[in-house]
Amino acid sequence: MRMTAEQLLQCAMKARENALAPFSQFKVGAALLTSGGKLYTGCNIENATYGLTVCAERVALWKALSEGEWSFLRIAVASDGNPPAAPCGACRQLLWEFCGDLEIIVGNTLGAKESHHLADLFPRPFDRRCL
């Protein structure tokens, strides 16, 4: 059985609970689903220098890549932003490079939910075709 978008978003909401956001108080969770049905979650982790802060989407992606996963179906991102927060530019770049035009589901703690494809959020990416 494949995980539904709603189930994936619930996994992102659960991952959000582990976020370390002492400076911004903006907690984010992500859940990345592979083509084989494996799930990798992540949460944002802030640092006092801000520049070393890591987004939830990147944590989930690094976990998956470090376990040898290279084929992805969709990612869900959960926050309390209203409207739901989409991945930042850095995350869009990395998701494009490693995941391609996957589905991105964003949702918030108020129950709002949207679905997009990465190509719609990131229409002219820099990738190996540009090299």
Secondary structure as a PSIPRED ss2 file (coil, helix, strand):
# PSIPRED VFORMAT (PSIPRED V4.0)

   1 M C   1.000  0.000  0.000
   2 R C   1.000  0.000  0.000
   3 M C   1.000  0.000  0.000
   4 T C   1.000  0.000  0.000
   5 A H   0.000  1.000  0.000
   6 E H   0.000  1.000  0.000
   7 Q H   0.000  1.000  0.000
   8 L H   0.000  1.000  0.000
   9 L H   0.000  1.000  0.000
  10 Q H   0.000  1.000  0.000
  11 C H   0.000  1.000  0.000
  12 A H   0.000  1.000  0.000
  13 M H   0.000  1.000  0.000
  14 K H   0.000  1.000  0.000
  15 A H   0.000  1.000  0.000
  16 R H   0.000  1.000  0.000
  17 E C   1.000  0.000  0.000
  18 N C   1.000  0.000  0.000
  19 A C   1.000  0.000  0.000
  20 L E   0.000  0.000  1.000
  21 A C   1.000  0.000  0.000
  22 P C   1.000  0.000  0.000
  23 F C   1.000  0.000  0.000
  24 S C   1.000  0.000  0.000
  25 Q C   1.000  0.000  0.000
  26 F C   1.000  0.000  0.000
  27 K C   1.000  0.000  0.000
  28 V C   1.000  0.000  0.000
  29 G E   0.000  0.000  1.000
  30 A E   0.000  0.000  1.000
  31 A E   0.000  0.000  1.000
  32 L E   0.000  0.000  1.000
  33 L E   0.000  0.000  1.000
  34 T E   0.000  0.000  1.000
  35 S C   1.000  0.000  0.000
  36 G C   1.000  0.000  0.000
  37 G C   1.000  0.000  0.000
  38 K C   1.000  0.000  0.000
  39 L E   0.000  0.000  1.000
  40 Y E   0.000  0.000  1.000
  41 T E   0.000  0.000  1.000
  42 G E   0.000  0.000  1.000
  43 C E   0.000  0.000  1.000
  44 N C   1.000  0.000  0.000
  45 I E   0.000  0.000  1.000
  46 E C   1.000  0.000  0.000
  47 N C   1.000  0.000  0.000
  48 A C   1.000  0.000  0.000
  49 T C   1.000  0.000  0.000
  50 Y C   1.000  0.000  0.000
  51 G C   1.000  0.000  0.000
  52 L C   1.000  0.000  0.000
  53 T C   1.000  0.000  0.000
  54 V E   0.000  0.000  1.000
  55 C C   1.000  0.000  0.000
  56 A H   0.000  1.000  0.000
  57 E H   0.000  1.000  0.000
  58 R H   0.000  1.000  0.000
  59 V H   0.000  1.000  0.000
  60 A H   0.000  1.000  0.000
  61 L H   0.000  1.000  0.000
  62 W H   0.000  1.000  0.000
  63 K H   0.000  1.000  0.000
  64 A H   0.000  1.000  0.000
  65 L H   0.000  1.000  0.000
  66 S H   0.000  1.000  0.000
  67 E C   1.000  0.000  0.000
  68 G C   1.000  0.000  0.000
  69 E C   1.000  0.000  0.000
  70 W C   1.000  0.000  0.000
  71 S C   1.000  0.000  0.000
  72 F E   0.000  0.000  1.000
  73 L E   0.000  0.000  1.000
  74 R E   0.000  0.000  1.000
  75 I E   0.000  0.000  1.000
  76 A E   0.000  0.000  1.000
  77 V E   0.000  0.000  1.000
  78 A E   0.000  0.000  1.000
  79 S E   0.000  0.000  1.000
  80 D C   1.000  0.000  0.000
  81 G C   1.000  0.000  0.000
  82 N C   1.000  0.000  0.000
  83 P C   1.000  0.000  0.000
  84 P C   1.000  0.000  0.000
  85 A C   1.000  0.000  0.000
  86 A C   1.000  0.000  0.000
  87 P C   1.000  0.000  0.000
  88 C C   1.000  0.000  0.000
  89 G H   0.000  1.000  0.000
  90 A H   0.000  1.000  0.000
  91 C H   0.000  1.000  0.000
  92 R H   0.000  1.000  0.000
  93 Q H   0.000  1.000  0.000
  94 L H   0.000  1.000  0.000
  95 L H   0.000  1.000  0.000
  96 W H   0.000  1.000  0.000
  97 E H   0.000  1.000  0.000
  98 F H   0.000  1.000  0.000
  99 C H   0.000  1.000  0.000
 100 G C   1.000  0.000  0.000
 101 D C   1.000  0.000  0.000
 102 L C   1.000  0.000  0.000
 103 E E   0.000  0.000  1.000
 104 I E   0.000  0.000  1.000
 105 I E   0.000  0.000  1.000
 106 V E   0.000  0.000  1.000
 107 G E   0.000  0.000  1.000
 108 N E   0.000  0.000  1.000
 109 T C   1.000  0.000  0.000
 110 L C   1.000  0.000  0.000
 111 G C   1.000  0.000  0.000
 112 A C   1.000  0.000  0.000
 113 K E   0.000  0.000  1.000
 114 E E   0.000  0.000  1.000
 115 S E   0.000  0.000  1.000
 116 H E   0.000  0.000  1.000
 117 H E   0.000  0.000  1.000
 118 L H   0.000  1.000  0.000
 119 A H   0.000  1.000  0.000
 120 D H   0.000  1.000  0.000
 121 L H   0.000  1.000  0.000
 122 F C   1.000  0.000  0.000
 123 P C   1.000  0.000  0.000
 124 R C   1.000  0.000  0.000
 125 P C   1.000  0.000  0.000
 126 F C   1.000  0.000  0.000
 127 D C   1.000  0.000  0.000
 128 R H   0.000  1.000  0.000
 129 R H   0.000  1.000  0.000
 130 C H   0.000  1.000  0.000
 131 L C   1.000  0.000  0.000
